Amino acid sequence: MTSGSMLKEMLFGTVGGLGLFLFGMGLMSDGLKKVAGQKLRKVLESMTKKPLIAFLVGAGVTALVQSSSATTVMVIGFVNAALLTLKQAICVVIGTNVGTTATAWLVSISGIGALKITTYALPAVGVGFLLDVLGKTRRTKSIGQILLGFGILFVGIGFMKAGFDPLKDSPKVQELFVALGTRPLLAILAGAVITTLLQSSSAAITIVQLLAMGGAFGSDWQTVLNVSVPFVLGSNIGTTITAQLAALRANRNAKRTAWAHTIFNVLGAGIAYPFIYVGWFGILVNVISPWKLGPGTIAANIAIAHTLFNVTNSGIFLPMAGLLEKIVVRLVPERPGDLASSPVILEEHLLDTPVLALEQARREIIRMAKTAKTALEQSINGIVNDDRRKLESTRQIEDFIDEFQLEITSYLSALSRRHLSDEVSNELPVLLHTVNDLERIGDHAVNIVEISERKIEKKLLFSDSALAEIDQLKSEIEQMFEYIIEALENSDIKASKSALVNENNINKMQMEFRGSHVQRMSESVCSLEAGLVFIDLVDNVEKIGDHLTNIAQAVIGGLHWIGIKPKVT
């Protein structure tokens, strides 16, 4: 085989295998979150003030979903929603670093003893695919997705392993890696960069393990271990970038959590660096490992090194969580307006005081309404400007709206089982319908996203007159939304009646714009397909107006039924 074809085979195997690895890990993680997502969420939300419990939960959840980034981003979301305090979040994040070592152990299993887990990868893909496609329940499909992801993950490892095989026969490559490994600082930086690019420390450490197993670092196994460890430390630093990105648009405490994650990993690497530089860390791993260093056990010893570093680092910083909290508070100070933007919390203990619990629910419904309005604005801006980022943002916002519906509905259902006054009993079902109306608005925003994607894919264009009508329709529905939010905030009947005027205008626009659309088509001003997209947009906005009308009528009735049957769309 020529050097050119060898390089191509190695490159294709590595890139394709890495793609399968990341895709499989994503599938497995999504499946696990679907099966146990709400339970995981409840576990994190019910975190006690004990740092050790928070740490263990962080480690356990991360080991389960196979992604420290996923857990850290989830924690940042909870801090952003004030469901976790900053100190609790820091303890959870420290735990995620231990939990992420599970992936390195999964990879190392294939090299220990007679068990070759890659042998079962393809059967897992087949069984998982059948369960996902043929499963009749959501749980069965999710389990299929887990198996499918698990199998694809190990198929990807197999391809990467095969891709790296030629490296063991290349003295120059070995010399390059060994030279880099003898300069730990450069190796740490390289590991951080690779992890940042891949957005996965698990993938980066897997690559290091497979390179070591393939002989890319040479055949002196103690040297191989010493070369591998700095890359592993660098990956721990690189993975903090994901948390920083997740916190960019979050509140102050969420940003502090992300910085705590970064400081924890950078300081940990700094503490370990002298021991790595003189080779003591590798010797310690060799001493405590039950496996003698060799081609079949090097991956397991790298997993031990990874685990040893993270456990030791956690042992140092967990008792210092309070100090770490003070450091990030000074690093990211409060700014005017931060407290005003803090979200409302649905407190369970307020259920014993129904009037206060209902007020909490109403405040969350107002926040849900504002979120739904953002989804609508993003979807319309996306279709007008062919902006895929705004369309993707709408999908993400709709996920938040679904969470609002679930949490508020669960809270109000729990409240309904308490001893309630007639006033609260009458108001409660109307609030439930209001929540459902807002959730349906989110669904219609996603409908607009879907027709926008059709418009972009087929490169359809709206005429100037159509764009002018869309702008008119957008202004009307946004004004209606503003009135509805004002009505909910202040129980404002006047604002509700103004919203009904907007709805009447929107109904007129729907009829008028349908007529002008037919005229544009007859004059060949716009194409048939563009016209259909336009009509779909108008119809979805009109249906959103119907749901806002239901809310307006509920406010006019004092959040009691007033004999008007809600519109269902």
C-alpha positions as CSV (number, residue, x, y, z in Angstrom):
1,M,0.0,0.0,0.0
2,T,1.4,3.4,-1.0
3,S,1.9,6.1,1.6
4,G,-0.8,8.2,-0.2
5,S,-3.5,5.5,0.0
6,M,-2.5,4.7,3.6
7,L,-2.9,8.3,4.6
8,K,-6.3,8.5,2.8
9,E,-7.5,5.3,4.5
10,M,-6.3,6.5,7.9
11,L,-8.0,10.0,7.4
12,F,-11.3,8.5,6.1
13,G,-11.4,5.9,8.9
14,T,-10.6,8.5,11.6
15,V,-13.1,11.2,10.4
16,G,-15.9,8.7,9.7
17,G,-15.3,6.8,12.9
18,L,-15.3,10.0,14.9
19,G,-18.5,11.1,13.3
20,L,-20.1,7.7,14.2
21,F,-18.8,8.0,17.7
22,L,-20.2,11.5,18.3
23,F,-23.5,10.6,16.5
24,G,-23.9,7.4,18.6
25,M,-23.1,9.2,21.8
26,G,-25.7,11.8,21.0
27,L,-28.3,9.2,20.2
28,M,-27.6,7.3,23.4
29,S,-27.7,10.5,25.4
30,D,-31.0,11.6,23.9
31,G,-32.6,8.2,24.4
32,L,-31.5,8.1,28.1
33,K,-32.9,11.6,28.6
34,K,-36.2,10.6,27.1
35,V,-36.4,7.5,29.3
36,A,-35.3,9.2,32.5
37,G,-35.2,12.9,31.7
38,Q,-37.9,14.1,34.0
39,K,-36.5,11.9,36.8
40,L,-33.0,13.3,36.3
41,R,-34.5,16.8,36.3
42,K,-36.3,16.2,39.5
43,V,-33.2,14.7,41.1
44,L,-31.2,17.8,40.2
45,E,-34.0,20.2,41.3
46,S,-34.4,18.5,44.7
47,M,-30.7,19.0,45.4
48,T,-30.0,19.4,49.1
49,K,-27.5,21.9,50.5
50,K,-25.0,19.1,51.3
51,P,-22.1,19.4,48.9
52,L,-21.4,15.7,48.9
53,I,-24.9,14.8,47.7
54,A,-24.7,17.4,45.0
55,F,-21.3,16.1,43.9
56,L,-22.6,12.5,43.8
57,V,-25.7,13.4,41.8
58,G,-23.5,15.3,39.3
59,A,-21.2,12.3,38.9
60,G,-24.2,9.9,38.6
61,V,-26.2,11.9,36.0
62,T,-23.1,12.5,33.9
63,A,-22.1,8.8,33.9
64,L,-25.7,8.0,32.8
65,V,-26.0,10.5,30.0
66,Q,-22.4,10.0,28.9
67,S,-21.7,13.7,28.6
68,S,-20.3,16.2,31.2
69,S,-21.2,19.0,28.8
70,A,-24.9,17.9,28.7
71,T,-25.1,17.8,32.6
72,T,-23.2,21.1,32.9
73,V,-25.5,22.8,30.4
74,M,-28.5,21.3,32.2
75,V,-27.2,22.7,35.6
76,I,-26.6,26.1,34.0
77,G,-30.2,26.1,32.9
78,F,-31.4,25.3,36.4
79,V,-29.2,28.0,37.9
80,N,-30.7,30.4,35.2
81,A,-34.2,29.4,36.4
82,A,-33.1,29.8,40.1
83,L,-33.8,26.1,40.7
84,L,-30.3,25.6,42.1
85,T,-28.2,28.0,44.1
86,L,-24.7,28.9,42.9
87,K,-23.0,26.7,45.5
88,Q,-25.2,23.7,44.8
89,A,-24.4,24.1,41.1
90,I,-20.7,24.3,41.7
91,C,-20.8,21.0,43.6
92,V,-22.8,19.3,40.9
93,V,-20.3,20.6,38.2
94,I,-17.4,19.2,40.2
95,G,-19.2,15.8,40.2
96,T,-19.6,15.9,36.4
97,N,-15.8,15.7,36.0
98,V,-15.8,12.4,37.8
99,G,-18.9,11.1,35.9
100,T,-17.3,11.8,32.5
101,T,-14.6,9.2,33.2
102,A,-17.3,6.6,32.5
103,T,-16.7,6.9,28.7
104,A,-13.0,6.3,29.1
105,W,-13.8,3.1,31.0
106,L,-16.3,2.0,28.3
107,V,-13.5,2.4,25.7
108,S,-11.0,0.5,27.8
109,I,-13.3,-2.5,28.3
110,S,-12.6,-3.6,24.7
111,G,-9.0,-4.0,25.6
112,I,-9.2,-5.9,28.9
113,G,-9.4,-9.7,29.0
114,A,-11.6,-11.8,26.7
115,L,-14.5,-9.3,26.5
116,K,-14.6,-7.6,23.2
117,I,-17.5,-5.2,23.4
118,T,-17.1,-4.2,19.8
119,T,-18.2,-7.7,18.8
120,Y,-21.7,-6.8,20.1
121,A,-21.8,-3.4,18.4
122,L,-23.6,-4.4,15.2
123,P,-26.2,-6.6,16.9
124,A,-26.9,-3.7,19.2
125,V,-27.4,-1.5,16.1
126,G,-29.8,-4.0,14.6
127,V,-31.9,-4.6,17.8
128,G,-31.9,-0.9,18.6
129,F,-33.1,0.0,15.1
130,L,-35.9,-2.5,15.2
131,L,-37.1,-1.3,18.6
132,D,-36.9,2.3,17.5
133,V,-38.9,1.7,14.3
134,L,-41.3,-1.0,15.4
135,G,-41.7,0.0,19.0
136,K,-45.3,0.9,19.9
137,T,-44.6,2.9,23.0
138,R,-42.4,6.0,23.5
139,R,-40.4,4.2,26.1
140,T,-39.7,1.2,23.8
141,K,-38.6,3.5,21.0
142,S,-36.3,5.4,23.5
143,I,-34.7,2.1,24.6
144,G,-34.2,1.3,21.0
145,Q,-32.5,4.7,20.5
146,I,-30.2,4.0,23.4
147,L,-29.1,0.6,22.0
148,L,-28.8,2.1,18.5
149,G,-26.6,4.9,19.8
150,F,-24.5,2.4,21.9
151,G,-23.9,0.2,18.9
152,I,-23.0,3.1,16.6
153,L,-20.7,4.5,19.2
154,F,-18.6,1.3,19.3
155,V,-18.8,0.9,15.5
156,G,-17.2,4.3,15.3
157,I,-14.5,3.3,17.8
158,G,-13.8,0.3,15.6
159,F,-13.3,2.5,12.5
160,M,-11.1,4.9,14.4
161,K,-9.0,2.1,15.8
162,A,-8.5,0.7,12.3
163,G,-7.7,4.2,11.0
164,F,-5.0,4.6,13.6
165,D,-3.4,1.2,13.0
166,P,-0.9,2.5,10.4
167,L,0.6,4.9,12.9
168,K,2.3,2.1,14.8
169,D,4.5,1.6,11.7
170,S,5.5,5.2,11.4
171,P,8.5,6.2,13.5
172,K,8.2,9.8,12.5
173,V,4.6,10.0,13.9
174,Q,5.7,8.3,17.1
175,E,8.6,10.7,17.5
176,L,6.2,13.7,17.0
177,F,3.8,12.5,19.7
178,V,6.6,11.5,22.1
179,A,8.2,14.9,21.6
180,L,4.9,16.6,22.3
181,G,4.3,14.4,25.3
182,T,7.7,15.4,26.7
183,R,6.5,19.0,26.7
184,P,3.4,18.6,28.9
185,L,2.3,22.2,28.6
186,L,2.1,21.9,24.8
187,A,0.3,18.5,25.2
188,I,-2.2,20.1,27.6
189,L,-2.9,22.9,25.2
190,A,-3.3,20.4,22.3
191,G,-5.8,18.4,24.3
192,A,-7.7,21.5,25.2
193,V,-7.8,22.7,21.5
194,I,-8.9,19.2,20.3
195,T,-11.7,19.0,22.9
196,T,-12.9,22.6,22.1
197,L,-13.1,21.7,18.4
198,L,-14.9,18.4,19.0
199,Q,-17.0,19.9,21.8
200,S,-16.6,16.5,23.6
201,S,-13.9,15.6,26.1
202,S,-15.1,12.0,25.8
203,A,-14.3,12.0,22.1
204,A,-10.9,13.6,22.7
205,I,-9.9,11.1,25.4
206,T,-11.2,8.2,23.3
207,I,-8.9,9.4,20.4
208,V,-5.9,9.5,22.9
209,Q,-6.7,6.0,24.1
210,L,-7.0,4.6,20.6
211,L,-3.8,6.3,19.5
212,A,-2.0,4.8,22.5
213,M,-3.5,1.3,21.7
214,G,-2.5,1.6,18.1
215,G,1.1,2.3,19.0
216,A,1.2,6.0,17.9
217,F,3.0,6.9,21.1
218,G,5.6,4.1,20.7
219,S,6.0,0.7,22.5
220,D,7.6,1.8,25.7
221,W,4.3,1.6,27.7
222,Q,5.4,3.8,30.7
223,T,6.4,6.5,28.2
224,V,3.1,6.0,26.4
225,L,1.2,6.6,29.6
226,N,3.3,9.7,30.4
227,V,2.7,11.1,26.9
228,S,-1.1,10.4,27.2
229,V,-1.8,12.0,30.5
230,P,-1.2,15.7,29.5
231,F,-3.6,15.3,26.6
232,V,-6.2,14.0,29.1
233,L,-5.7,17.0,31.4
234,G,-6.0,19.3,28.4
235,S,-9.4,17.7,27.4
236,N,-10.7,18.6,30.9
237,I,-9.9,22.2,30.2
238,G,-11.3,22.2,26.7
239,T,-14.7,20.8,27.8
240,T,-15.4,24.0,29.9
241,I,-15.9,25.9,26.6
242,T,-19.3,24.3,26.1
243,A,-20.4,25.6,29.5
244,Q,-19.1,29.1,28.7
245,L,-21.1,29.0,25.4
246,A,-24.3,27.9,27.2
247,A,-24.0,30.7,29.7
248,L,-23.5,33.5,27.2
249,R,-27.1,34.5,27.2
250,A,-28.0,33.3,30.7
251,N,-28.2,35.2,34.0
252,R,-25.4,36.2,36.3
253,N,-25.3,33.1,38.4
254,A,-25.3,30.8,35.4
255,K,-22.3,32.7,34.1
256,R,-20.6,32.2,37.5
257,T,-21.3,28.5,37.3
258,A,-19.6,28.3,33.9
259,W,-16.6,30.2,35.3
260,A,-16.5,27.9,38.4
261,H,-16.3,25.0,36.0
262,T,-13.4,26.6,34.1
263,I,-11.5,27.7,37.2
264,F,-11.9,24.2,38.8
265,N,-10.4,22.5,35.8
266,V,-7.6,25.0,35.0
267,L,-6.4,25.1,38.7
268,G,-6.6,21.3,38.8
269,A,-4.5,20.9,35.8
270,G,-2.1,23.5,37.3
271,I,-1.8,21.5,40.5
272,A,-1.2,18.2,38.6
273,Y,1.3,19.7,36.1
274,P,4.5,19.5,38.3
275,F,3.8,15.8,39.0
276,I,3.2,15.1,35.4
277,Y,6.3,17.1,34.3
278,V,8.6,15.0,36.5
279,G,6.9,11.7,35.6
280,W,5.5,10.9,39.1
281,F,1.9,10.9,38.0
282,G,2.5,8.2,35.4
283,I,4.4,6.1,38.0
284,L,1.6,6.5,40.5
285,V,-0.9,5.2,38.0
286,N,1.3,2.2,37.2
287,V,1.6,1.5,41.0
288,I,-2.2,1.5,41.7
289,S,-3.3,-0.1,38.4
290,P,-4.2,-3.8,38.7
291,W,-3.2,-4.2,35.0
292,K,0.4,-4.4,33.8
293,L,1.1,-1.8,31.1
294,G,0.8,-3.2,27.6
295,P,-1.0,-2.9,24.3
296,G,-4.2,-4.5,25.6
297,T,-4.3,-2.5,28.9
298,I,-3.0,0.9,28.1
299,A,-6.5,2.3,27.5
300,A,-7.6,1.1,30.9
301,N,-4.5,2.7,32.5
302,I,-5.3,6.0,30.7
303,A,-8.9,5.6,32.2
304,I,-7.3,5.2,35.6
305,A,-5.2,8.3,35.1
306,H,-8.2,10.2,34.0
307,T,-10.2,9.0,37.0
308,L,-7.4,9.6,39.5
309,F,-6.9,13.2,38.3
310,N,-10.7,14.0,38.5
311,V,-11.3,12.3,41.9
312,T,-8.2,13.9,43.4
313,N,-9.2,17.3,42.0
314,S,-12.7,16.9,43.3
315,G,-11.4,15.9,46.7
316,I,-9.4,19.1,46.8
317,F,-12.0,21.5,45.6
318,L,-15.3,20.1,47.0
319,P,-14.5,21.3,50.5
320,M,-13.6,24.6,49.0
321,A,-16.9,25.1,47.1
322,G,-17.7,28.1,49.3
323,L,-14.4,29.7,48.5
324,L,-14.9,29.0,44.8
325,E,-18.3,30.6,45.0
326,K,-16.8,33.8,46.5
327,I,-14.1,33.9,43.7
328,V,-16.7,33.6,40.9
329,V,-19.0,36.2,42.5
330,R,-16.1,38.7,42.5
331,L,-15.1,37.6,39.0
332,V,-18.7,38.1,37.7
333,P,-20.2,40.9,39.8
334,E,-23.8,41.9,40.0
335,R,-25.1,44.5,37.6
336,P,-28.2,46.7,37.8
337,G,-31.2,44.9,36.6
338,D,-29.9,41.3,37.2
339,L,-32.3,40.8,40.1
340,A,-35.2,42.2,38.2
341,S,-34.7,39.5,35.5
342,S,-34.7,36.6,37.9
343,P,-37.5,34.1,37.1
344,V,-40.3,33.2,39.3
345,I,-40.1,29.8,41.0
346,L,-43.1,27.4,41.6
347,E,-42.5,26.7,45.2
348,E,-44.0,23.4,46.4
349,H,-44.4,24.5,50.0
350,L,-46.8,27.3,48.8
351,L,-49.3,24.7,47.8
352,D,-50.6,24.8,51.4
353,T,-51.5,28.4,50.8
354,P,-53.6,28.2,47.6
355,V,-54.0,31.9,47.0
356,L,-50.2,32.4,47.0
357,A,-49.6,29.3,44.9
358,L,-52.1,30.5,42.3
359,E,-50.4,33.8,42.2
360,Q,-47.1,32.1,41.6
361,A,-48.7,30.1,38.8
362,R,-50.1,33.3,37.2
363,R,-46.6,34.9,37.3
364,E,-45.1,31.9,35.5
365,I,-47.9,32.0,32.9
366,I,-47.0,35.6,32.2
367,R,-43.4,34.5,31.7
368,M,-44.7,31.7,29.4
369,A,-46.7,34.3,27.4
370,K,-43.6,36.4,26.9
371,T,-41.6,33.4,25.8
372,A,-44.4,32.4,23.3
373,K,-44.3,36.0,21.9
374,T,-40.6,35.7,21.3
375,A,-41.1,32.4,19.5
376,L,-43.7,34.0,17.3
377,E,-41.5,37.0,16.5
378,Q,-38.5,34.8,15.7
379,S,-40.5,32.5,13.4
380,I,-41.9,35.4,11.4
381,N,-38.5,37.1,11.1
382,G,-37.1,33.8,10.1
383,I,-39.5,33.3,7.2
384,V,-39.2,36.8,5.9
385,N,-35.4,36.9,6.0
386,D,-34.7,33.2,5.3
387,D,-32.8,33.2,8.6
388,R,-32.1,29.6,9.7
389,R,-30.7,30.8,13.0
390,K,-33.9,32.4,14.0
391,L,-35.9,29.3,12.9
392,E,-33.7,27.0,15.0
393,S,-34.0,29.5,17.9
394,T,-37.8,29.1,17.6
395,R,-37.6,25.4,17.9
396,Q,-35.5,25.7,21.1
397,I,-37.9,28.3,22.6
398,E,-40.8,25.9,21.8
399,D,-39.1,23.3,23.9
400,F,-39.0,25.8,26.8
401,I,-42.7,26.5,26.3
402,D,-43.4,22.7,26.5
403,E,-41.5,22.7,29.8
404,F,-43.6,25.6,31.0
405,Q,-46.8,23.7,30.2
406,L,-45.6,20.5,31.9
407,E,-44.4,22.3,35.1
408,I,-47.3,24.7,35.5
409,T,-49.9,22.0,34.7
410,S,-48.3,19.7,37.2
411,Y,-48.2,22.5,39.8
412,L,-51.9,23.4,39.3
413,S,-52.9,19.7,39.3
414,A,-51.2,19.3,42.7
415,L,-52.9,22.5,43.9
416,S,-56.3,21.1,42.8
417,R,-55.9,18.3,45.4
418,R,-55.7,20.8,48.2
419,H,-58.7,22.3,50.1
420,L,-59.6,25.3,47.9
421,S,-62.0,28.2,48.2
422,D,-64.6,28.7,45.5
423,E,-62.7,31.6,44.1
424,V,-59.5,29.5,43.6
425,S,-61.5,26.5,42.4
426,N,-63.2,28.5,39.7
427,E,-60.0,30.2,38.5
428,L,-57.8,27.1,38.4
429,P,-59.3,25.4,35.3
430,V,-59.3,28.7,33.4
431,L,-55.5,29.0,34.1
432,L,-55.0,25.5,32.8
433,H,-56.7,26.4,29.6
434,T,-54.6,29.5,29.3
435,V,-51.5,27.4,29.6
436,N,-52.7,25.1,26.9
437,D,-53.5,28.1,24.6
438,L,-50.0,29.4,25.1
439,E,-48.5,26.0,24.3
440,R,-50.6,25.8,21.1
441,I,-49.2,29.2,20.1
442,G,-45.7,27.6,20.4
443,D,-46.8,24.8,18.1
444,H,-48.1,27.2,15.5
445,A,-44.7,29.1,15.7
446,V,-43.0,25.8,14.9
447,N,-45.5,25.3,12.0
448,I,-44.3,28.6,10.6
449,V,-40.7,27.3,11.0
450,E,-41.6,24.2,9.0
451,I,-43.1,26.2,6.1
452,S,-40.1,28.6,6.3
453,E,-37.8,25.6,5.8
454,R,-39.8,24.6,2.7
455,K,-39.5,28.2,1.4
456,I,-35.7,28.2,1.9
457,E,-35.2,24.7,0.4
458,K,-37.1,25.6,-2.7
459,K,-35.6,29.1,-2.9
460,L,-39.1,30.7,-3.0
461,L,-39.4,34.5,-2.9
462,F,-42.3,36.7,-1.6
463,S,-43.3,39.6,-3.7
464,D,-43.0,43.2,-2.3
465,S,-46.8,43.4,-1.8
466,A,-46.8,40.0,0.1
467,L,-43.9,41.2,2.3
468,A,-45.9,44.4,3.1
469,E,-48.9,42.4,4.1
470,I,-46.8,40.1,6.3
471,D,-45.3,43.2,8.0
472,Q,-48.9,44.5,8.6
473,L,-50.0,41.1,10.0
474,K,-46.9,40.8,12.2
475,S,-47.5,44.3,13.7
476,E,-51.2,43.4,14.5
477,I,-50.4,40.1,16.1
478,E,-47.5,41.5,18.1
479,Q,-49.8,44.4,19.4
480,M,-52.4,41.8,20.3
481,F,-49.8,39.8,22.2
482,E,-48.7,43.0,24.1
483,Y,-52.3,43.6,25.1
484,I,-52.7,40.0,26.3
485,I,-49.5,40.2,28.4
486,E,-50.7,43.5,29.9
487,A,-54.1,41.9,30.6
488,L,-52.5,39.0,32.4
489,E,-50.1,41.1,34.4
490,N,-52.7,43.6,35.6
491,S,-56.1,41.7,35.2
492,D,-56.7,44.5,32.7
493,I,-60.1,44.1,31.0
494,K,-59.5,47.2,28.8
495,A,-56.3,45.6,27.4
496,S,-58.2,42.4,26.8
497,K,-60.9,44.2,24.8
498,S,-58.2,46.0,22.8
499,A,-56.8,42.6,22.0
500,L,-60.2,41.5,20.7
501,V,-60.1,44.4,18.3
502,N,-56.7,43.2,17.0
503,E,-58.2,39.7,16.5
504,N,-61.1,41.1,14.5
505,N,-58.5,43.0,12.3
506,I,-56.5,39.8,11.9
507,N,-59.6,37.9,10.7
508,K,-60.3,40.7,8.2
509,M,-56.7,40.6,7.0
510,Q,-56.9,36.8,6.5
511,M,-59.8,37.2,4.1
512,E,-58.3,40.3,2.4
513,F,-54.9,38.8,2.0
514,R,-56.3,35.6,0.5
515,G,-58.0,37.7,-2.1
516,S,-54.8,39.7,-2.9
517,H,-52.9,36.5,-3.1
518,V,-55.2,35.1,-5.8
519,Q,-54.8,38.4,-7.7
520,R,-51.0,38.2,-7.5
521,M,-51.1,34.7,-8.8
522,S,-53.4,35.6,-11.7
523,E,-51.0,38.4,-12.6
524,S,-48.0,36.0,-12.2
525,V,-46.4,38.3,-9.6
526,C,-45.7,35.3,-7.4
527,S,-45.4,31.5,-8.0
528,L,-48.0,29.0,-6.9
529,E,-45.6,27.4,-4.3
530,A,-44.7,30.8,-2.8
531,G,-48.4,31.7,-2.6
532,L,-49.2,28.5,-0.7
533,V,-46.4,29.3,1.8
534,F,-47.8,32.8,2.2
535,I,-51.3,31.4,2.9
536,D,-50.0,28.9,5.4
537,L,-48.3,31.7,7.3
538,V,-51.4,33.9,7.3
539,D,-53.5,30.9,8.5
540,N,-51.1,30.1,11.4
541,V,-51.0,33.7,12.5
542,E,-54.8,33.8,12.5
543,K,-55.0,30.6,14.6
544,I,-52.5,32.2,17.1
545,G,-55.0,35.1,17.3
546,D,-57.7,32.6,18.2
547,H,-55.7,31.3,21.1
548,L,-54.9,34.8,22.3
549,T,-58.7,35.6,22.1
550,N,-59.4,32.7,24.4
551,I,-57.0,34.2,27.0
552,A,-58.5,37.7,26.5
553,Q,-62.0,36.3,27.1
554,A,-60.8,34.5,30.2
555,V,-59.4,37.8,31.7
556,I,-62.6,39.7,30.8
557,G,-64.5,37.0,32.8
558,G,-62.2,37.5,35.8
559,L,-60.5,34.2,34.9
560,H,-63.9,32.5,35.3
561,W,-66.0,30.9,32.5
562,I,-68.3,33.5,31.1
563,G,-70.4,31.4,28.8
564,I,-68.1,31.8,25.7
565,K,-66.8,28.5,24.3
566,P,-63.1,28.7,23.7
567,K,-61.8,28.5,20.2
568,V,-59.9,25.3,19.4
569,T,-57.3,25.4,16.7
